[in-house]
Amino acid sequence: MADDHRDYRAIADTLAARIAAGELLPGDRLPPQRRFAREHRVAGSTAARVYAELIRRGLAVGEVGRGTFVRAAGASADPALAEPAGARIDLELNFSVLPEQPELLAPALGGMLRHDALAAALRPMGVAGTPAAREAAAAALARGGWAPDARHLLFAGSGRQAIAAAVAALVPPGERLGVEALTYPIVKGVATRLGITLVPLATDEHGLVPGAVRAAPPLRALYLQPALHNPLGVTAPEHRRLDLARLLYDHDLHAIEDGIYAFLRDDLPPLAAAAPDRVVVVDSLSKRVAPGLSVGFVMPPAALAGPLASALRSGGWAASPFALDAATRWMSEGVTARLEAAKRLDAAARQRIAAERLAGFEVSADPHAYHCWWRLPEPWRADTFVAAAARQGIAVTPGAAFAAGSGHAPNAVRLALAAPAVPTLVSALDTLAALARSAPEDAVVE
């Protein structure tokens, strides 16, 4: 007789352990719920709750008419929070470390080994850094004829911390932050921790739709990515940036502009150039240089410099003096600029490879971006495709990871092109293309 009272979570824990141990592999189909219930001597309702719990934990995915499948073992539902992968091809985390980087970066750090320089780098430092750091950052972050005011530049430990501080300063708990309907996953976590409600806003081929902001409930601020949007790869043209700037003034709104990928399009000015009193620009060195030693930048209007500095201090989000000293040397000696130029060439080359290997599919991206957005062909579904790709040793990110709302997630995946060596990238894209041309059932191992 079935044990109706057996704790479904304990059974889910057992299955989760088998997945973590590799006994159940990504893409494996779990037994039908009736058979599972018989084998485990539990009620059918308990079996349903076990499967629902595995799906909630991101360990399984259910497909109507096909069954329930194991997702990539240990894969994070949030790619921005995922740990670096081991032996797999990583098209999930978007970081680029060029072969020539150590040779470029090392000489600038030699001076930090002097006793006096090291002693200075180990002392506490405020969120405003040093005058030298502000001047170097203002020059390095300038683009498209725009440059931040060095007097008001602030420094965070990372780009994520810069975003968190900007949101905390502009949106009180219980209020609303407007975001693109598909957005950087970290923002969702920031909003949850700060007690803020995200309002998903429609986008089109030019980015955030101004009419969606006007139709939304009252907002305290916007978070948006006008340049090389993650994950869509959209870059707002001048007329859209001007429309958004007018909207900010008309509706007395501030915007947080995430410029993390904008260095790949250094010809374009930010939204802040058209609305200097309304936009806080956040950025970091994680994509420009490397994620291992990063510094975040907050570039506020003068009137918001005080609240932003307070948010950085209260959150404990100030940059470490050692990292800021290293960053200042790289920026002031032109190392960062040389890396950016090399990465612009690298990103464009990888984007051409993606366009060639995925020809015939519905793939969109800025031609300068390090990522692309792939709307999958029928009958594939994003989570099933992610699991099937994982069985081939390839990690990709489902569209649901970027959805700001709780509605239907797009049937798409984001491909991060930056990390693998070029031959590995070509091979991985060929594998994914072949997978997409097959039927989902063909990718399942019985």
DRENDOGU-434965 format. One record per atom (N, C-alpha, C): residue in one letter; x, y, z. Coordinates in pm, whole numbers, plus 32768, in hexadecimal, padded with zeros to 4 digits. Example, Ala and Ser with C-alpha at 12.3 -4.5 7.8 and 13.67 -1.06 7.14 Angstrom:
<atoms>
A85277DC7830CA84CE7E3E830CA85287EB6830CS85057F1F82C4S85577F9682CAS850A80038313
</atoms>
This chain:
<atoms>
M80557F888000M800080008000M8058807C8000A803380E07FB1A808581597FA7A808481A68029D80F581DE804CD8102823180C4D80E382C180A0D806782EE80B7D803C83748091D808083E080E3H80BC83B88155H80EF841E81B1H8187842F81A7R81C483E58152R825683F08146R827A847B8115D82E084B8814FD83068542812FD833D854980A1Y82F8858F804AY832585997FBEY83AC85DD7FB5R83CE86378013R844E867E800DR84C386208025A84AF85BD807CA851A855C8094A8535850A8015I84C984E67FCEI84DC849C7F52I852284F47EEBA84F985747EE4A853A85D27E88A85CD85E27EABD85EE85E37F2CD867A85ED7F56D86CB85767F23T868F84FF7F29T86D484877EFAT86F0848F7E65L868C84BB7E18L86A084CA7D88L870785377D6AA870285A47DB7A876286107DA3A87F085DF7DBBA880185897E20A888685527E3CA88B484F97DC8R885884AC7D8ER887D84577D1CR88A584AC7CA3I8860851C7C90I888485777C23I890E85B17C3BA892785DE7CB6A89A8861A7CD6A8A1985B47CC8A89FC85357CE5A8A6284CC7CDCA8A78849B7C4EG8A2484C97BF1G8A33849E7B67G89ED841D7B46E899E83E67BA5E8952836D7B87E88E0838A7B25L88A684007B31L884384307AD1L888384A47A86L888884987A03L88D184F879B1L8874855D796FP88A985D3794EP885886367906P881B85FB7888G879986117879G875285DB7806G870F85567820D87328510788FD86F0849278B0D865C84AA78CCR86088452789AR8578845D78B4R855884147935L851384577991L84E684177A0BL846D83BE79ECP845483587A3FP83E383007A24P835F834E7A27P82FA831F79DFP8275835C79EDP824C835C7A80Q81FE83BE7AA7Q81DE83CD7B35Q819683537B6ER813F83137B20R80FA829C7B55R815D822D7B74R81BC82167B17R821F81AE7B2ER827981D27BA4F829F82527BADF82F282807C1CF82AA82677CA1A822782847CA3A81DA82717D1EA81D781DD7D45R81C481837CE2R81C380F47D02R824B80C67D36E82B680F17CF2E833B80C37D17E836380F47DA2H8336816A7DC8H835D81A47E48H82F181947EB3R8283814E7E8DR821781337EEBR81E381B37F2CV81C682147ED6V818A82927F04V810E82AD7EB1A80BE83097EE0A804683317E97A806B837E7E19G8012837C7DB9G802A83C87D3EG803B845B7D59S7FF184907DBBS7FFF851E7DDCS8088853C7E16T80BF84DB7E62T814684EE7E99T81AD84EF7E2AA819F84947DC9A81FB84907D58A81F785157D0CA817E854B7CFBA817185CB7CB5A81B9863A7D00R81B086367D86R81F3869C7DD6R828A868D7DD0V82BB86107DC9V834C85F97DBCV837E86387D3AY8339861D7CCDY836486537C4CY835C86EB7C4BA82F287207C87A82E487B27C8DA835687F07CDEE838087AA7D48E83EE87DD7D9AE847187DC7D4EL848A87737CFEL8503876F7CADL850487E07C47I849187FB7C0CI848788697BACI849E88EE7BF2R846488FE7C6AR8476897B7CB5R850889937CD4R855489297CF1R85E289357D11R863A89487C95G85FC89437C1FG864989527BA5G869488D47B7CL866D88607BB5L86B187E37B97L866C87937B2AA85F087B77B0AA85A4876D7AA4A854E87CF7A57V851F87A279E4V84C787F37992V84598798795DG83DC87C87962G836C877A7931G834087AA78A8E8328874D784FE82F8876D77C8E8274872577B0V820B87727790V818887387778V819086D47706G815D865B7720G815C85F376BAG81DF85A776ADR824885D476F2R82CA859276E4R82FB85577768G82DB859677D6G830885657857G835C85CA78A1T83A585997905T83F985ED7959T848A85C37946F84E386257934F856D86097912F85CB864C7978V863D860E798DV86A3864879E4V86E586BC799CR86EF872C79E3R873A879E79ADR87CE878979C8A882087EA7996A88B087E379ADA88CC87DD7A42A891487777A6DA892F87667AFCA897C87DB7B33G894788167B9EG898A88867BDDG897B89087B92A892F890B7B24A892189887AD9A88CF89EA7B29S88F88A667B2AS88AF8ACD7B71S88408B037B1AA87CB8B1B7B56A875F8B5B7B0CA87838BEA7AEBD87E38C1F7B2FD880E8CA87B18D889F8CA57AE6P88B68CBF7A65P893E8CB47A31P899D8D167A71A896A8D887A9EA89C18DEB7ADBA89F58DBD7B63L89B08D5B7B9FL89DB8D297C21L8A248CA37C18A8A338C707B9FA8A6F8BED7B8EA8B058BF27BABE8B388B807BD8E8BC88B737BECE8C0A8B507B67P8C898B757B54P8CCE8B4C7ADAP8CCA8AB57AC8A8CB98A8B7A4DA8CA789FD7A30A8D2B89B37A31G8D2289317A3CG8D9888DE7A34G8DAF88B579A3A8DAF8832798CA8DCE87FF7906A8D51880478AER8D328877787AR8CC48886781CR8CE288FF77C6I8C95890E775AI8CA289857706I8C4089EC773AD8C738A5B7766D8C218ABD77ACD8BED8B28774CL8B6F8B1B7723L8B2A8B8476D9L8AC08BC37731E8AD78BBD77B4E8A788BF07817E8AAC8C6F7859L8B258C69788FL8B608CDE78CFL8BB18D2C7868N8B988DAE785FN8BD18DFE77F2N8C4B8E4B7824F8CBE8E0E7820F8D388E537846F8DA58E3577DFS8DF68E9977C5S8E5F8E8A7761S8EE68EAA77A0V8F408E4A7799V8FCA8E5F77C5V90228E3B774DL90588EA1770BL90A78E8C7693L91318E5476B5P916E8E0A765BP91F18DCE7678P925B8E35769DE92538EAE7662E92BA8F12767CE92A58F6076FDQ92388F457745Q921A8F9777BAQ92858F937827P92B68F1D7851P931B8F1E78BCP93948F75789AE93C08F6C781CE94348FBB77F3E9417905077F9L939B907777DAL9376910577DEL93619135786DL932590E278C0L92FE910E7946L9370910D79ABA93CB90AF799FA9430909C7A06A948B91157A1BP94C0915579B1P952091C279CAP94E892337A1FA946892547A0BA942E92C47A56A942492A57AEBL942792257B0EL941A92007B9BL94A191FC7BE2G950D92087B94G959092007BD3G95A6926C7C3CG957492E37C1FG958693507C7EG953D933B7D01M94D692E77D01M948C92CF7D7CM94DB927D7DE0L954992407DB3L959991EE7E0EL95F892417E63R960892C27E42R965A93187E99R961793227F22H9666932C7F8BH9630932D8012H95D093A08028D95F194167FF7D959A9489800FD9517947C7FC3A951E944B7F45A94A5943B7EF5A944B93CF7F30L948693617F5CL943792F67F97L93F793228018A9441936F8068A940893A180E6A938F93FA80CBA9398944F8064A932894A68042A92B094558012A92CB93EB7FC5A925D939A7F8EA921793477FF7L92569336806BL921A92E580D6L91CF9339813CR91D193BD812DR91899413818AR90F89421815FP909D944081BDP901194568199P900494CA8137M8F9B94C680E5M8F8495318083M8EEF95488077G8EC895C38060G8E3C95E58051G8E0795BF7FC8V8D8495CE7FB7V8D4495A67F39V8D6996047EC7A8D9F96787EE6A8DC996D57E7CA8E5596B77E49G8E9A96577E86G8F2096347E56G8F8296A67E68T8FDB96B57E08T903F971F7E0AT902A977A7D91P905F97F47D94P9055984A7D1CP909098077CA0A910097BF7CB1A913D977D7C3EA90E297107C06A90A096C67C60A9044965D7C33A8FCE96997BE9R8F9897077C1CR8F2397457BDBR8F48977B7B51E8FBA97BA7B46E8FE497F07AC3E8FFD977F7A5FA904097157A8CA905C96A67A32A8FDB96627A06A8F7C96507A63A8EFF960E7A41A8EAA966479E4A8EA696E679FDA8E56973F79A7A8E88973A7917A8F0B97357906A8F43972E787EA8F2A96A57840A8F38963B788EA8F2895B47858A8E9895937834L8E3895CC787DL8DAC95AB7868L8D6796067803A8DAD966A77D2A8D7296C5776FA8D56967A76EER8CE6969D76ACR8CC59660762BR8C6296B875DFG8C7196B6755CG8C1396FD7507G8C0997927521G8C7797D0754CG8C75985E7569G8C45988075F5W8C23981D7645W8BF6983276CFW8C629804772FA8C6E984977A0A8CC9981E780AA8C89983F7891P8C9797E678F3P8C6098047978P8CAD987379BCD8C6B98B67A17D8CAA991F7A66D8D0098DD7AD1A8D8198EE7AC5A8DDE98AB7B21A8DC698D47BB2R8D90994B7BC8R8D7B99797C52R8D1699227C9CH8CB898E57C52H8C4B989C7C93H8C5698057C83L8CBE97D57C42L8CCE97457C2EL8CDE96FC7CB3L8C9C96877CBCL8CA396347D34L8CCC95A67D0AF8D04955C7D6BF8D3994D87D4CF8CF8946D7DA5A8CD693FE7D66A8C9E938A7DACA8CFC93137D9AG8CE192A97DE4G8D3492337DD8G8D2091E97D55S8CAB91FA7D17S8C8C91B57C9AS8C1891FD7C56G8BFA91D47BDBG8B87920C7B97G8B0591E87BDCR8AFD916F7C12R8A8491467C5AR8A6C919F7CD3Q8AD691BE7D1AQ8AC792157D8FQ8AA392A37D66A8AD592D07CF4A8AB093547CC1A8A1B93587CA3I89E792EE7C66I895792E87C48I890792E87CCAA892E92967D29A88E5928D7DA8A88E193147DEEA8951935B7DEFA895593DE7E30A88FA94427DEAA88FB94407D63A88A7949D7D19A881494817D31V87ED94027D32V876193DF7D4DV873B94087DDBA879293EA7E3BA8774940D7EC6A876494A37ED9A87B394F27E91A87AE95837EA0A873295BF7E5FL870195827DF4L869595BF7DA6L860A95877DC2V8603950D7DF6V858094CC7E06V856D94A07E97P851594E07EE2P84FD94B77F6DP84BA942E7F73P84CA93E77FE1P848693667FF2P83EF93757FDDG83B593137F99G832793167F7EG8300935E7EFFE835F93A37EBFE834293ED7E44E836793997DC9R835093D27D53R835E93887CD5R83D693BA7C84L841C93597C49L848993747BECL8463933A7B65G845E938C7AFDG8441935C7A78G84BD93217A38V84AE92AC79FBV851D926979B7V84EB92327932E8549921C78D6E852391D7785BE84EF914C787EA848D911C7832A844C909D7852A84B0902B785DL8519902F780DL858B8FD4781CL86009027784DT8638900478BET869A905A78FDT87099009793EY8770904F796BY87E2901179AFY87B08FCC7A2DP87C58F497A3EP878B8F017AB0P87B08F387B38I88268F737B47I884F8FA87BC8I87EB900F7BFDV87AE905A7BA2V875090C27BCCV86D990857C16K86B1900E7BEDK86428FCC7C32K86678FAD7CC3G86E08F7C7CD8G870C8F607D5FG871B8FDE7DB3V874E90487D76V875C90C87DBDV86D390FA7DE9A867190F57D90A85EA91257DB0A85AE90D57E23T85C190537E21T858B8FFF7E8DT85C890247F13R864B90357F16R868E90557F95R866990DF7FC9L864C913C7F6EL862C91C47F97L859791DB7FAAG854591767F91G84B591847FA1G847691DC7F36I84A891D27EBDI847A92257E4DI843191CE7DE8T83C792057DADT837B91BD7D48T83AE91E17CBDL83CF917B7C6CL83F791937BE2L837C91977B88V837A91F67B2EV830E92037ACCV834991E87A42P832891747A05P835F9157797FP832491B47916L837991E878BFL835092477857L8375921077CEA831C9227776EA832F91EE76E9A83A7922B76A2T83E391DA764CT8451920775F6T842E91E77566D84759227750AD84699206747CD84F692007441E8500920873BDE858491FB737EE85E1926E739FH85AE92D973DFH8601934C7406H86179354749DG85E692F174E7G85F792F47577G8577931575C1L858593537636L851293747689L84B093CE763FV842F93AB7644V83C693F77600V83969467765DP83A594E67638P837995527690P82E6954876B8G8291951D765AG82039512767AG81E894B076EAA823C944976F9A822A93E97765A8242942A77EDV829D948A77F2V82B794D1786FV823F952A7890R820A956D782DR819795C57844R811D95777872A810D94FD7842A809894AD7866A80A9946178E9A8121945F791FA813C94127998A810394587A14P80F1940E7A81P80CE94507AFFP813E94AD7B2AP812595067B87P818C95677BAFP821095237BD4L827C95537B99L8302951C7BAFL835995827BF6R83B795517C46R841895AB7C85R849495BC7C30A84B595587BDEA852C95617B89A852594F27B20L858294F87AC2L859294917A5CL861E94567A66Y862A93D67A45Y86AC93977A2DY86A89366799EL870B938E794EL8709936678C1L8795935A788AQ879D93167817Q881C92FE77D2Q880D932C7742P882593AB7725P881093DD769CP887693A97637A88EB93807664A895593527609A897192BE761EL8965926F75B1L898291E075B2L8939919A7625H88B691A87622H88609174768BH887C90E176A6N887D90BF7726N888D90357751N880790027784P87C58FA2773EP87FF8F4376DEP87E38F60764BL87918FC4762CL875C8FD275A5L87C19004753FG882D9045756CG888F9079750FG886290F574C5V87F6913574F1V87C191AB74AEV880F922674D9T88289283747BT88649304749BT88049371746EA87E093C974CAA8780943374ACA87BE949A744EP877D94BA73DFP87B095237386P879B95AD73C5E87D296127386E87CD969973BFE873E96C773D8H86E496AF737AH865C96E3738CH861796A27405R863596237421R85F995E37497R8636961A7518R86B896327519R86F6966C7590R86BD96F775ABL86A697467543L866C97CB7556L85DD97C27589D859097627555D8507974E7586D85079729761AL856396D27641L856B96AA76CDL8597971E7725A85F3976F76F4A862097E37741A85AC9843775BR855C985F76F4R84E898B87706R8486987B776AL847397FA7763L841897B777BFL844597C87850L84C797BB786AL84FA97CA78F2L84DB98547929Y84EC98BB78D8Y84CE99437906Y843899587915D83EB992678B5D835A993B78B9D831A98F87931H834F98857959H8311983879C6H836198427A48D83C2989C7A4DD841098B17AC6D844B982C7AF9L848797DF7A9CL84C1975E7ABDL855997627AB5H8599970E7B04H862796F57AF4H863A966A7AB8A86A896577A74A86C895D67A37A875395A97A63I876095267A76I87E294E77A8DI880A94A77A09E887294DA79CCE889F94A97949E8916944C795CD890293CE793BD896B936A7948D89BE936B78C8G8A3B939778D3G8A9293A1785FG8AFD93367857I8AE392C17893I8B4B925D78A2I8B85922D781DY8B30922777B4Y8B6091FB7731Y8B78926F76D1A8B5E92E876FCA8B61935A76A0A8BEB93777669F8C55934976ABF8CDB93627676F8CEF932075EEL8C9C92BC75CFL8CA4927C754CL8C6992D274DDR8C21933D7503R8BED939E74A4R8C14942974D6D8C95944574D7D8CC594C27511D8CA3953C74BDD8C6695277446D8C3C959773F4D8BB795D27421L8B6E958B7477L8AE895B6749FL8AEB95FB7528P8AB096717533P8AA496AF75B7P8A3996697608P8A419670768BP89DA963176DFP895B968676E3L88F2964E771AL887796997733L88959712778BA88F7970677E4A891B9773783DA894697F077F2A897797E17778A899F9858772BA892698AD7706A88B3986D76F3A883998B576D0A87E798DE774AA87FF989E77BCA87B698BF7836A881798C178ACP8874992178ACP88DF991E7910P88B0992D79A0D883C996B79B6D8809997E7A3ED87B499097A6DR879C98A97A16R873998427A33R877297B57A36V87EE97A37A0CV8823971C79F7V889E97027A4DV889D96907A92V8911965D7AD8V894C95ED7A82V89C795FB7A57V8A0995947A07V8A5995397A64V8A4794B77A54V8A9694557AA0V8AE594007A3DD8B5C93D97A67D8BB6938F7A0ED8C1A93457A66S8C7392F87A28S8CDC92B67A74S8D4B928A7A15L8DB492537A50L8E2492207A01L8E17918B79E2S8DAC914A7A10S8DA490B87A04S8DA6908A7973K8D6290D37919K8D6290AE788CK8DD690F27842R8DF7916B7867R8E6391B37825R8EEA9171783EV8EFE914078B9V8F7F910578DDV8F6A907178FCA8F3C90527974A8F258FC7799BA8ED48FC57A1CP8E898F5B7A34P8E368F567AADP8E858F3E7B2DG8F018F0F7B21G8F4C8EEA7B97G8F7B8F5D7BEEL8F8E8FD47BB3L8FB790497C00L8F6A90C07BC6S8EF490D87BFES8E9A91397BC2S8E8291B07C1EV8E53921A7BE2V8E2992937C28V8DAA92C37BE5G8D4892EC7C36G8CCD93237C00G8CD093BA7C01F8C8993F67BA1F8C8494887B95F8BF494B87B9FV8BE095237BE9V8B5D95657BF2V8B7295F57BC8M8B29961E7B5FM8B3996A57B28M8AB496EE7B32P8A9C97347BA2P8A1A97727BBAP8A1798047B90P89A0983C7B7AP899598CE7B72P89C2990B7BF6A89E899877BF3A8A1C99C87C6CA89BA99BE7CE0A893899D17CC4A88D599D17D2FA88C6994A7D73L88EE98DF7D2FL88DF98597D67L896198207D9EA89CE986C7D97A8A4E98387DC5A8A4A98167E59G8A0B986A7EA9G8A0298517F39G89B497D47F5AP893897C67F28P88EC974C7F44P893096CD7F11L897296D67E9DL89B7965F7E69L8A2D96397EC2A8A79969C7EF0A8AE996817F49A8AB896427FCCS8A4996738000S8A11963B807BS89E795AA8067A89A8958D7FF3A897D95057FD7A89F594A67FCCL8A5F94D37F8CL8AD794807F82L8B139464800BR8B1994CA805FR8B5394B880E4R8AFB945D813AS8A789474813AS8A2094268192S8A1793958165G8A26937D80E3G8A2292F480B2G8AA692AB80BFG8B0F92F180E5G8B9492B380EAG8BC992928060W8BA892E77FFEW8BC492CB7F71W8C38931C7F3AA8C8A93577F8FA8CFB93A57F5EA8D64934A7F1EA8DAC93817EBEA8E1993367E7FA8E8C93247EE1S8ED392B57ED5S8F4992A27F29S8FB992FC7EF3P900793397F4AP9074938F7F1CP90D793487EC1F90F492C97EDDF915492807E8BF912092727DFBA90A192487DEDA906792397D67A905E92C07D20L903A93297D6AL902E93AC7D2CL90B693E27D00D911E93C77D4FD91A593F07D29D91CE93AA7CA7A91B593277C9FA91D692DE7C25A918993157BAEA9107932C7BC2A90B3935F7B55A90E393E87B27T9108943D7B85T913794C47B63T91B494BC7B0DR921094657B30R928A94557AE1R926994237A54W920F93C07A4AW91EC938B79C6W91A993F7796FM9151944579ACM910994AB795EM9166951D7937S91B6954E7996S920995C3797AS927C95A4791BE92AA95267917E9317950078BFE92E794CB7837G926494CF7821G922E94A7779FG921B9413778CV923393C377F4V9224933277E8V9193930E77CFT9139934C781BT90AA93307809T907D9351777BA90AB93C17746A908493E876BDA90B593837657R912F934F7669R916292EB760AR9111926A7612L90ED9242768BL909C91C97699L901191DD765AE8FD69251766FE8F52926C7635E8F589264759DA8FBE929E7562A8FCB929B74D0A8FD9920A749EA902991BB74E5A903A913074BDA8FB890E274CDK8F6D90FF7535K8EF090B7754CK8E8490E174E9R8E89915B74BAR8E2991837452R8E3F913173D4L8EBA911D73AFL8ED990CA733BL8EB190387354D8ED0900773CBD8EB28F7C73EDD8E1C8F6373EEA8DCF8FBE742AA8D3E8FAD7432A8CFF8FAD73A7A8D2A900B7352A8CF3901172CCA8D138F91727DA8D8C8F5C728EA8DB18EE17249A8D5C8E6B727AR8D468E6372FCR8CF58DF67333R8C638E037308Q8C348E7D72FEQ8BAA8E9272D1Q8B998E647240R8C008E7C71EFR8BFA8E4C7164R8BF98DB37160I8C448D7471B7I8C458CE271BEI8BBB8CAF71E4A8B7D8CED7247A8AF88CC27271A8A938CD271FFA8A9A8D4271B7A8A3E8D587147A8A508CED70DCE8ACD8CC470C5E8AE88C5F705FE8ABB8BD4708BR8ADD8BAD7106R8AC08B257132R8A2C8B117152L89E58B7D7172L89578B727193L88FF8BAE7124A89358BB670ACA88E98BEA703BA886A8B977027G87FC8BDC700BG877D8B996FF8G87268B957074F87618BB270E7F87148BBA7164F86F38C4C7184E86968C5F71E1E866D8CE67207E86C78D177279V87388D507252V879C8D8072B1V87A98E1772A1S87AA8E607311S87B98EF1730BS88288F1E7369A886C8F887342A88D98FBF7394A890B903F7355D8943909573A6D899391037372D8A1190C47337P8A3A90EB72BFP8AB090AB7282P8B3290C072D0H8B2E91187335H8BA691307386H8BA090E8740CA8B35909D7426A8B1E906674ACA8B698FE374C1Y8B7B8FC17541Y8BB58F417567Y8B4A8ED77583H8ACC8EF37563H8A628E92757AH89F88EA0750DC89A68E387500C89378E3F74A2C88BD8DF974DDW884A8E1874A4W87C98DE974D6W878D8D8E746BW87738D117491W87488CAC7432W86BA8C7F7452R865A8CA373FBR85D18C747408R85CA8BE973CAL85B28B88741CL85BF8AFD73F4L85508AD17395P856F8A767339P85078A4372DFP84AC89DF7327E843189D572F6E83D7896D7329E840D88E472FFP83F8887D7350P83AB887A73CDP8400888B744BW847888C2743DW84D088D174B0W849689347514R84AF89197593R8494897775FFR851989967643A85218A0D767AA85A48A3D76A9A85E489E17711D859989BA7779D85D7896977E2D85FF88E077AET85AF88A87754T85D38827771BT8652883476C7F865C88A2767EF86D388B9762CF874E88CC7684V873E891576F2V87AF8929774EV87E088A37784A8782884C77AAA87A887C977DEA87EB87747772A87B5877976F8A87F1872B768BA887C87607669A888E87E4766BA8912881D7653A897587F476C0A894487EE773CA899C87C577AAA89CE87377798R897B86E1775DR89A886587744R8A19865576DFQ8A2186BD768CQ8A9086C9762CQ8B0687167668G8AFC873776EAG8B69877F772CG8B6A88147711I8AF5884C76EDI8AEC88DA76CBI8A87891D7727A8AAF89897769A8A5689D277C3A8A218A4F777EV899C8A5C7778V895A8AD37742V88EF8AFE77A6T88B78B757793T885A8BAD77F3T87CF8BB877B9P87698B8077FCP86E08B8B77C9P86A98C1877DAG864D8C3E7782G86148CC37787G85D08CE2780AA85998C7C784EA85538C9278CCA85AB8CD37936A862F8CBD792FA86898CF87992A86868D90798EF865F8DCA791DF86618E5C790EF85D78E9C791DA856E8E4A792AA84E68E80792EA84CD8EC879B2A84A58F4779AAA848D8F957A22A84068F777A60G83A88F497A10G83228F2C7A41G830D8E977A54S82968E747A82S82758DE87A9CS82268DA97A2BG82138DF179BDG81C78DBC794DG82188D5B78F9H81E98D477880H82288CE67825H82B68D127802A83168CB77814A83A18CD577F1A83B68CBB775CP84098D08771CP84208CF4768CP84648C6F7670N843F8C347601N847A8BB575D7N84FE8BD2758FA85628BF975DEA85E28C2775A6A86518C0B7609V86CC8C1075D7V87418C04762CV87A28C747609R87F28C9B766DR885F8CF87653R88E08CA97647L892D8CCA75E1L89B18C8E75CFL8A1B8CF675EEA8A6C8CDD7651A8ADE8D337671A8B578D007622L8B8E8D5675CFL8BF48D2D756EL8C838D48759BA8C958D88760EA8D188DC0762FA8D7D8D5C7663A8D538CF676AEA8DB28CA876FDA8E018C3F76AEP8DC38BED7659P8E108B7E761DP8E768BAF75B8A8EDC8B5F75A2A8F378B777532A8EE78B6D74B0V8F148BB47449V8EC58BBB73CEV8EA98B327393P8F0A8AD67387P8EE88A527351P8E7F8A0A73A5T8E858A1A7428T8E2289DC7480T8D998A1A746AL8D968A9E7459L8D188AE3743FL8CD98AB173BEV8D288AA57355V8CF48A7372D5V8CB789E972E6S8CFF8990732AS8CCF8908733FS8C4F89077390A8C49895A73F9A8BD2895E744EA8B5989917400L8B6A89FA73B1L8AFA8A307363L8ACA89CB72FBD8B26898272BFD8AFF891A7260D8AAE88AD72A6T8AD88888731DT8A8F8823736AT8A038853738CL89F888D073B9L8975890873DCL891B89137362A8954893972F0A890489437276A88CD88BA724EA892188547257A88F387CD7237A8888879F7299L889A87C37317L883787A0737CL87B087E1735DA87B488637339A873888AB731EA86F0887472A2R873B88387246R86FD880071CER86C2877571E7S86E38739725AS86AE86B5727BS862E86C572CDA85ED865772E7A85778657733DA85A2864973CFP855A8689742CP857F867B74B9P858885E974E7E852F859374B1E8531850774D9E85B384C374B3D85F284F17446D866F84B47419D86E284D17478A86D3853B74C9A874085627524A8733852375ADV86C784D675C3V86AF849A7645V86F18411764BV873A83FA76B6V8777837676CCV871C83257727E86EC82B376F8E8693825F7748E86E3820F77AE
</atoms>
